[in-house]
Amino acid sequence: MSAPRLGDDRGSVVAEFAVALPAVVLVLLLGSGMLAAGSRQVRLQDAVADAARLAARGEPIDRVREAVSDAVPSASAVVTARDDLVCVTATSEALLGIRLEAAGCALDGGR
C-alpha cells in the first residue's frame, strides 16, 4: 500500500457535494414555498373580485363569504360598504406564517 501523494484530490468532490446539498435543498424548498404563496395570493385576489361582484348584486353575506372560502380554504372575508361601492377584504395564511391579504370592490347595484 502506498502513502497518499501530496495534492491527491480523491474524495473532495463527495465532500463538496455533502456541504452544498443542504443549501441546494433549502433554496429549492424556499422557492417552491414562495411559488405556492404566490399562487394562493392570485387565487385569493380572484375570489375577492368574484365575491365583490356577488355582494354588489345583492347576494347574502354568507354566500359572499362562502365564495371566498370555497376558492381558498381557511380564508376569511369581511364585506364593507363605502359610498356607492361594496368592498370585500379577505385574509389567509401561507407557509411560515405569512399572512396574505386581498381586497376588491364593485359598484353597488342594489341601490
DSSP file (Angstrom, degrees, kcal/mol; ACC not computed):
  #  RESIDUE AA STRUCTURE BP1 BP2  ACC     N-H-->O    O-->H-N    N-H-->O    O-->H-N    TCO  KAPPA ALPHA  PHI   PSI    X-CA   Y-CA   Z-CA
    1    1 A M              0   0    0      0, 0.0     2,-0.3     0, 0.0     0, 0.0   0.000 360.0 360.0 360.0 136.0    0.0    0.0    0.0
    2    2 A S        -     0   0    0      1,-0.1     3,-0.1     3,-0.0     0, 0.0  -0.680 360.0-107.2-101.3 154.4    1.4    3.4   -0.9
    3    3 A A        -     0   0    0     -2,-0.3    -1,-0.1     1,-0.1     2,-0.0  -0.458  48.0 -89.8 -74.0 148.1    1.2    6.6    1.1
    4    4 A P        -     0   0    0      0, 0.0     2,-0.2     0, 0.0    -1,-0.1  -0.319  45.4-122.4 -60.3 139.9   -1.1    9.3   -0.2
    5    5 A R    >   -     0   0    0      1,-0.1     3,-1.5    -3,-0.1     2,-0.2  -0.506  29.2 -96.4 -82.6 152.3    0.6   11.6   -2.6
    6    6 A L  T 3  S+     0   0    0      1,-0.3     3,-0.1    -2,-0.2    -1,-0.1  -0.506 112.3  23.6 -66.4 130.4    0.7   15.3   -2.0
    7    7 A G  T 3  S+     0   0    0      1,-0.3     2,-0.5    -2,-0.2    -1,-0.3   0.593  80.1 156.2  88.0  11.4   -2.1   17.0   -3.9
    8    8 A D    <   -     0   0    0     -3,-1.5    -1,-0.3     1,-0.1     0, 0.0  -0.624  20.2-174.6 -74.3 119.6   -4.3   13.9   -4.1
    9    9 A D    >   +     0   0    0     -2,-0.5     3,-1.9    -3,-0.1     4,-0.4   0.208  30.3 138.4-102.7  14.0   -7.9   15.2   -4.6
   10   10 A R  T 3  S+     0   0    0      1,-0.3    -2,-0.0     2,-0.1     0, 0.0  -0.410  74.3  16.5 -63.7 132.1   -9.7   11.9   -4.3
   11   11 A G  T 3> S+     0   0    0     -2,-0.1     4,-1.8     4,-0.0    -1,-0.3   0.284  92.2 108.0  91.8 -10.1  -12.9   12.3   -2.3
   12   12 A S  H <> S+     0   0    0     -3,-1.9     4,-2.4     1,-0.2     5,-0.2   0.840  75.3  55.9 -71.1 -31.0  -13.0   16.1   -2.5
   13   13 A V  H  > S+     0   0    0     -4,-0.4     4,-2.4     2,-0.2    -1,-0.2   0.915 107.9  48.6 -65.8 -41.7  -16.0   16.1   -4.8
   14   14 A V  H  > S+     0   0    0      2,-0.2     4,-2.3     1,-0.2    -2,-0.2   0.905 111.8  49.3 -64.8 -41.3  -18.0   14.0   -2.4
   15   15 A A  H  X S+     0   0    0     -4,-1.8     4,-1.5     2,-0.2    -2,-0.2   0.910 111.9  47.8 -65.3 -42.4  -17.1   16.3    0.5
   16   16 A E  H  X S+     0   0    0     -4,-2.4     4,-2.3     1,-0.2    -2,-0.2   0.892 111.9  50.6 -65.6 -38.8  -18.1   19.4   -1.5
   17   17 A F  H  X S+     0   0    0     -4,-2.4     4,-2.4     1,-0.2    -2,-0.2   0.905 107.8  52.9 -64.6 -41.3  -21.3   17.8   -2.5
   18   18 A A  H  < S+     0   0    0     -4,-2.3    -1,-0.2     1,-0.2    -2,-0.2   0.819 113.0  44.8 -64.7 -30.7  -22.1   16.9    1.1
   19   19 A V  H  X S+     0   0    0     -4,-1.5     4,-0.5    -5,-0.2    -1,-0.2   0.869 117.6  42.8 -79.2 -38.4  -21.6   20.5    2.1
   20   20 A A  H  X S+     0   0    0     -4,-2.3     4,-2.1     1,-0.2     3,-0.2   0.763  96.5  76.4 -81.6 -26.0  -23.5   22.0   -0.8
   21   21 A L  H  X S+     0   0    0     -4,-2.4     4,-2.5     1,-0.2     5,-0.2   0.899  92.8  49.8 -58.0 -47.7  -26.5   19.6   -0.8
   22   22 A P  H  > S+     0   0    0      0, 0.0     4,-2.3     0, 0.0    -1,-0.2   0.887 111.4  50.4 -60.4 -36.3  -28.3   21.1    2.3
   23   23 A A  H  X S+     0   0    0     -4,-0.5     4,-2.2    -3,-0.2    -2,-0.2   0.907 111.1  48.1 -67.0 -40.8  -28.0   24.6    0.8
   24   24 A V  H  X S+     0   0    0     -4,-2.1     4,-2.3     2,-0.2    -1,-0.2   0.917 112.1  49.0 -65.2 -43.4  -29.5   23.5   -2.5
   25   25 A V  H  X S+     0   0    0     -4,-2.5     4,-2.5     1,-0.2    -2,-0.2   0.913 110.8  50.9 -62.9 -42.4  -32.3   21.7   -0.8
   26   26 A L  H  X S+     0   0    0     -4,-2.3     4,-2.5    -5,-0.2     5,-0.2   0.912 110.3  48.6 -62.1 -43.6  -33.1   24.8    1.3
   27   27 A V  H  X S+     0   0    0     -4,-2.2     4,-2.4     1,-0.2    -1,-0.2   0.905 112.2  49.0 -63.7 -41.6  -33.1   27.1   -1.7
   28   28 A L  H  X S+     0   0    0     -4,-2.3     4,-2.4     2,-0.2    -2,-0.2   0.906 112.2  48.2 -65.3 -41.4  -35.5   24.7   -3.6
   29   29 A L  H  X S+     0   0    0     -4,-2.5     4,-2.2     2,-0.2    -2,-0.2   0.924 113.5  46.3 -65.7 -44.3  -37.8   24.4   -0.6
   30   30 A L  H  X S+     0   0    0     -4,-2.5     4,-2.3     2,-0.2    -2,-0.2   0.902 112.7  51.1 -64.6 -40.1  -38.0   28.2   -0.1
   31   31 A G  H  X S+     0   0    0     -4,-2.4     4,-2.1    -5,-0.2    -2,-0.2   0.922 111.7  45.6 -63.2 -44.5  -38.5   28.7   -3.8
   32   32 A S  H  X S+     0   0    0     -4,-2.4     4,-2.1     1,-0.2    -1,-0.2   0.862 111.6  53.6 -69.3 -33.1  -41.4   26.2   -4.0
   33   33 A G  H  X S+     0   0    0     -4,-2.2     4,-2.2     2,-0.2    62,-0.3   0.901 109.2  47.9 -65.2 -40.5  -42.9   27.8   -0.9
   34   34 A M  H  X S+     0   0    0     -4,-2.3     4,-2.4     2,-0.2    -2,-0.2   0.870 110.3  51.9 -69.1 -36.3  -42.8   31.2   -2.4
   35   35 A L  H  X S+     0   0    0     -4,-2.1     4,-2.3     2,-0.2    -2,-0.2   0.903 110.2  49.2 -64.2 -39.9  -44.4   29.9   -5.6
   36   36 A A  H  X S+     0   0    0     -4,-2.1     4,-2.3     2,-0.2    -2,-0.2   0.903 111.3  49.2 -65.6 -40.6  -47.2   28.3   -3.5
   37   37 A A  H  X S+     0   0    0     -4,-2.2     4,-2.2     2,-0.2    -2,-0.2   0.900 111.0  50.2 -65.6 -39.9  -47.7   31.6   -1.7
   38   38 A G  H  X S+     0   0    0     -4,-2.4     4,-2.0     2,-0.2    -2,-0.2   0.901 110.7  49.1 -64.1 -40.8  -47.9   33.5   -4.9
   39   39 A S  H  X S+     0   0    0     -4,-2.3     4,-2.2     1,-0.2    -2,-0.2   0.903 110.9  49.9 -64.9 -40.8  -50.4   31.0   -6.4
   40   40 A R  H  X S+     0   0    0     -4,-2.3     4,-2.4     1,-0.2    -2,-0.2   0.876 108.7  53.2 -65.3 -37.1  -52.5   31.3   -3.2
   41   41 A Q  H  X S+     0   0    0     -4,-2.2     4,-2.5     2,-0.2    -2,-0.2   0.905 109.0  49.0 -64.6 -41.3  -52.4   35.1   -3.5
   42   42 A V  H  X S+     0   0    0     -4,-2.0     4,-2.3     2,-0.2    -2,-0.2   0.920 112.5  47.6 -64.6 -43.7  -53.6   35.0   -7.1
   43   43 A R  H  X S+     0   0    0     -4,-2.2     4,-2.4     1,-0.2    -2,-0.2   0.892 112.2  50.5 -63.5 -38.7  -56.5   32.7   -6.1
   44   44 A L  H  X S+     0   0    0     -4,-2.4     4,-2.2     2,-0.2    -2,-0.2   0.917 110.7  48.2 -65.7 -43.3  -57.4   34.9   -3.1
   45   45 A Q  H  X S+     0   0    0     -4,-2.5     4,-2.0     2,-0.2    -2,-0.2   0.901 112.7  48.5 -64.8 -40.7  -57.5   38.0   -5.3
   46   46 A D  H  X S+     0   0    0     -4,-2.3     4,-2.1     1,-0.2    -2,-0.2   0.908 111.6  49.7 -64.9 -42.1  -59.6   36.3   -7.9
   47   47 A A  H  X S+     0   0    0     -4,-2.4     4,-2.5     1,-0.2    -2,-0.2   0.879 109.5  51.7 -64.6 -37.9  -62.0   35.0   -5.2
   48   48 A V  H  X S+     0   0    0     -4,-2.2     4,-2.4     2,-0.2    -1,-0.2   0.897 108.5  50.8 -66.2 -40.7  -62.3   38.5   -3.7
   49   49 A A  H  X S+     0   0    0     -4,-2.0     4,-1.7     2,-0.2    -2,-0.2   0.925 112.9  45.8 -63.3 -43.8  -63.1   40.1   -7.1
   50   50 A D  H  X S+     0   0    0     -4,-2.1     4,-2.1     1,-0.2    -2,-0.2   0.914 112.6  51.0 -64.0 -41.9  -65.9   37.5   -7.6
   51   51 A A  H  X S+     0   0    0     -4,-2.5     4,-2.5     1,-0.2    -2,-0.2   0.865 106.8  54.1 -65.5 -36.3  -67.2   37.9   -4.1
   52   52 A A  H  X S+     0   0    0     -4,-2.4     4,-2.1     2,-0.2    -1,-0.2   0.895 108.8  48.9 -65.1 -39.1  -67.4   41.7   -4.5
   53   53 A R  H  X S+     0   0    0     -4,-1.7     4,-1.5     2,-0.2    -2,-0.2   0.896 110.7  51.0 -66.3 -39.1  -69.5   41.3   -7.7
   54   54 A L  H  <>S+     0   0    0     -4,-2.1     5,-2.1     1,-0.2     4,-0.4   0.927 111.4  47.6 -61.6 -44.5  -71.8   38.8   -5.8
   55   55 A A  H ><5S+     0   0    0     -4,-2.5     3,-1.1     1,-0.2    -2,-0.2   0.878 108.6  54.6 -64.8 -37.5  -72.2   41.3   -2.9
   56   56 A A  H 3<5S+     0   0    0     -4,-2.1    53,-1.3     1,-0.3    54,-0.4   0.804 103.8  56.0 -67.4 -28.5  -72.9   44.1   -5.4
   57   57 A R  T 3<5S-     0   0    0     -4,-1.5    -1,-0.3    -3,-0.2    -2,-0.2   0.587 124.2-104.4 -77.4  -9.8  -75.7   42.0   -6.9
   58   58 A G  T < 5 +     0   0    0     -3,-1.1    -3,-0.2    -4,-0.4    -2,-0.1   0.626  63.1 159.6  97.3  14.5  -77.3   41.7   -3.5
   59   59 A E      < -     0   0    0     -5,-2.1    -1,-0.2     1,-0.1     5,-0.1  -0.336  52.1 -88.5 -64.7 152.5  -76.3   38.2   -2.7
   60   60 A P     >  -     0   0    0      0, 0.0     4,-1.8     0, 0.0     3,-0.4  -0.282  32.9-118.4 -61.5 149.7  -76.5   37.3    1.1
   61   61 A I  H  > S+     0   0    0      1,-0.2     4,-2.6     2,-0.2     5,-0.2   0.860 114.0  57.7 -59.2 -37.4  -73.3   38.0    3.0
   62   62 A D  H  > S+     0   0    0      1,-0.2     4,-2.2     2,-0.2    -1,-0.2   0.894 105.9  49.3 -61.4 -39.0  -73.0   34.3    3.9
   63   63 A R  H  > S+     0   0    0     -3,-0.4     4,-1.9     2,-0.2    -1,-0.2   0.880 110.2  51.5 -66.9 -37.8  -72.9   33.4    0.2
   64   64 A V  H  X S+     0   0    0     -4,-1.8     4,-1.3     2,-0.2    -2,-0.2   0.933 112.3  45.0 -64.9 -46.2  -70.2   36.0   -0.4
   65   65 A R  H  X S+     0   0    0     -4,-2.6     4,-2.4     1,-0.2    -2,-0.2   0.878 110.9  54.6 -64.9 -37.5  -68.0   34.6    2.4
   66   66 A E  H  X S+     0   0    0     -4,-2.2     4,-2.2    -5,-0.2    -1,-0.2   0.865 102.3  57.4 -64.4 -36.4  -68.6   31.1    1.1
   67   67 A A  H  X S+     0   0    0     -4,-1.9     4,-1.3     2,-0.2    -1,-0.2   0.886 110.1  44.5 -62.0 -38.3  -67.4   32.1   -2.4
   68   68 A V  H  X S+     0   0    0     -4,-1.3     4,-2.5     2,-0.2    -2,-0.2   0.938 114.4  47.1 -71.2 -46.8  -64.1   33.2   -0.9
   69   69 A S  H  < S+     0   0    0     -4,-2.4    -2,-0.2     1,-0.2    -1,-0.2   0.775 108.6  56.5 -70.2 -24.4  -63.7   30.2    1.4
   70   70 A D  H  < S+     0   0    0     -4,-2.2    -1,-0.2    -5,-0.2    -2,-0.2   0.892 112.9  40.9 -69.0 -38.9  -64.6   27.8   -1.5
   71   71 A A  H  < S+     0   0    0     -4,-1.3    -2,-0.2     1,-0.3    -1,-0.1   0.883 131.7  22.7 -76.1 -39.5  -61.8   29.2   -3.6
   72   72 A V  S >< S-     0   0    0     -4,-2.5     3,-1.7    -5,-0.1    -1,-0.3  -0.876  85.1-139.1-131.6  98.8  -59.2   29.5   -0.9
   73   73 A P  T 3  S+     0   0    0      0, 0.0     3,-0.1     0, 0.0    -3,-0.1  -0.240  87.5  22.1 -57.3 145.9  -59.8   27.2    2.1
   74   74 A S  T 3  S+     0   0    0      1,-0.3     2,-0.3    -5,-0.1    19,-0.2   0.520  91.9 132.9  72.3   9.5  -59.2   28.8    5.5
   75   75 A A    <   -     0   0    0     -3,-1.7     2,-0.4    -6,-0.2    -1,-0.3  -0.668  43.4-152.4 -87.1 145.8  -59.6   32.3    4.1
   76   76 A S  E     -A   91   0A   0     15,-2.3    15,-2.2    -2,-0.3     2,-0.4  -0.942   9.2-158.2-118.4 143.4  -61.8   34.7    6.0
   77   77 A A  E     -A   90   0A   0     -2,-0.4     2,-0.4    13,-0.2    13,-0.2  -0.920   9.1-161.8-126.0 146.1  -63.7   37.6    4.3
   78   78 A V  E     -A   89   0A   0     11,-2.6    11,-2.5    -2,-0.4     2,-0.5  -0.994  10.6-153.5-125.4 131.2  -65.1   40.9    5.5
   79   79 A V  E     +A   88   0A   0     -2,-0.4     2,-0.3     9,-0.2     9,-0.2  -0.911  19.8 172.1-108.0 128.3  -67.7   42.8    3.5
   80   80 A T  E     -A   87   0A   0      7,-2.9     7,-3.3    -2,-0.5     2,-0.5  -0.943  26.4-133.0-132.7 155.4  -68.0   46.6    3.9
   81   81 A A  E     -A   86   0A   0     -2,-0.3     2,-0.5     5,-0.2     5,-0.2  -0.932  19.3-177.0-109.3 131.3  -69.9   49.3    2.1
   82   82 A R  E >   -A   85   0A   0      3,-2.5     3,-3.1    -2,-0.5     2,-0.1  -0.961  60.3 -60.4-128.9 112.3  -68.1   52.5    1.1
   83   83 A D  T 3  S-     0   0    0     -2,-0.5     0, 0.0     1,-0.3     0, 0.0  -0.314 122.9 -15.4  50.7-114.7  -70.2   55.2   -0.5
   84   84 A D  T 3  S+     0   0    0     -2,-0.1    24,-2.7    -3,-0.1     2,-0.3   0.092 123.1  90.8-105.6  23.9  -71.6   53.5   -3.6
   85   85 A L  E <   -AB  82 107A   0     -3,-3.1    -3,-2.5    22,-0.2     2,-0.5  -0.867  61.6-148.5-115.7 151.4  -69.1   50.6   -3.5
   86   86 A V  E     -AB  81 106A   0     20,-2.8    20,-2.0    -2,-0.3     2,-0.4  -0.988  24.1-166.1-113.9 123.0  -69.3   47.2   -1.9
   87   87 A C  E     -AB  80 105A   0     -7,-3.3    -7,-2.9    -2,-0.5     2,-0.4  -0.882  11.4-162.6-116.4 142.6  -65.8   46.0   -0.9
   88   88 A V  E     -AB  79 104A   0     16,-3.1    16,-2.3    -2,-0.4     2,-0.4  -0.988   5.4-171.8-122.5 128.8  -64.6   42.6    0.2
   89   89 A T  E     -AB  78 103A   0    -11,-2.5   -11,-2.6    -2,-0.4     2,-0.4  -0.985   8.3-174.7-120.7 129.4  -61.3   42.1    2.0
   90   90 A A  E     -AB  77 102A   0     12,-2.9    12,-2.4    -2,-0.4     2,-0.3  -0.937   7.2-165.8-126.5 147.5  -60.0   38.6    2.6
   91   91 A T  E     +AB  76 101A   0    -15,-2.2   -15,-2.3    -2,-0.4     2,-0.3  -0.951   9.8 171.5-129.4 151.8  -57.0   37.2    4.5
   92   92 A S  E     - B   0 100A   0      8,-2.2     8,-3.4    -2,-0.3     2,-0.3  -0.983  30.0-114.0-153.7 156.1  -55.4   33.8    4.5
   93   93 A E  E     - B   0  99A   0     -2,-0.3     6,-0.2   -19,-0.2     2,-0.2  -0.736  28.9-174.0 -94.1 143.0  -52.3   32.2    5.9
   94   94 A A    >   -     0   0    0      4,-3.1     3,-1.0    -2,-0.3     4,-0.1  -0.493  45.1 -47.1-116.0-168.5  -49.5   30.9    3.7
   95   95 A L  G >  S+     0   0    0    -62,-0.3     3,-1.7     1,-0.2    -1,-0.2  -0.238 121.9  16.5 -61.6 150.6  -46.3   28.9    4.6
   96   96 A L  G 3  S-     0   0    0      1,-0.3    -1,-0.2    -3,-0.1   -63,-0.0   0.739 131.5 -65.5  59.0  27.3  -44.2   30.1    7.5
   97   97 A G  G <  S+     0   0    0     -3,-1.0     2,-0.3     1,-0.2    -1,-0.3   0.627  84.6 158.8  76.0  12.6  -46.9   32.2    9.0
   98   98 A I    <   -     0   0    0     -3,-1.7    -4,-3.1    -4,-0.1     2,-0.6  -0.552  33.8-140.8 -70.7 130.8  -47.0   34.7    6.1
   99   99 A R  E     -B   93   0A   0     -2,-0.3     2,-0.4    -6,-0.2    -6,-0.2  -0.838  13.4-159.2 -99.3 123.7  -50.4   36.5    6.0
  100  100 A L  E     -B   92   0A   0     -8,-3.4    -8,-2.2    -2,-0.6     2,-0.4  -0.799   9.8-174.6-100.5 143.2  -51.9   37.1    2.6
  101  101 A E  E     +B   91   0A   0     -2,-0.4     2,-0.3   -10,-0.2   -10,-0.2  -0.998   6.5 177.4-139.3 141.4  -54.5   39.8    2.1
  102  102 A A  E     -B   90   0A   0    -12,-2.4   -12,-2.9    -2,-0.4     2,-0.3  -0.993   5.7-168.2-141.9 147.3  -56.6   40.8   -0.9
  103  103 A A  E     +B   89   0A   0     -2,-0.3     2,-0.3   -14,-0.2   -14,-0.2  -0.985   6.7 175.0-137.2 146.5  -59.3   43.4   -1.4
  104  104 A G  E     -B   88   0A   0    -16,-2.3   -16,-3.1    -2,-0.3     2,-0.3  -0.991   8.9-161.7-151.2 145.8  -61.8   44.1   -4.2
  105  105 A C  E     -B   87   0A   0     -2,-0.3     2,-0.3   -18,-0.2   -18,-0.2  -0.917   3.6-171.8-128.3 153.4  -64.6   46.5   -4.7
  106  106 A A  E     -B   86   0A   0    -20,-2.0   -20,-2.8    -2,-0.3     2,-0.3  -0.983  38.5 -93.6-141.4 151.7  -67.6   46.6   -7.1
  107  107 A L  E     -B   85   0A   0     -2,-0.3     2,-0.6   -22,-0.2   -22,-0.2  -0.490  47.7-113.1 -66.7 127.0  -70.2   49.2   -7.8
  108  108 A D    >   -     0   0    0    -24,-2.7     3,-0.6    -2,-0.3   -51,-0.1  -0.492  35.0-179.0 -68.8 111.7  -73.3   48.6   -5.6
  109  109 A G  T 3   +     0   0    0    -53,-1.3    -1,-0.2    -2,-0.6   -52,-0.1   0.500  68.5  78.1 -89.0  -5.3  -76.1   47.6   -7.9
  110  110 A G  T 3         0   0    0    -54,-0.4    -1,-0.2     1,-0.2   -53,-0.1   0.461 360.0 360.0 -83.7  -0.5  -78.6   47.1   -5.1
  111  111 A R    <         0   0    0     -3,-0.6    -1,-0.2   -27,-0.1    -2,-0.1   0.443 360.0 360.0 -94.2 360.0  -79.2   50.9   -4.7
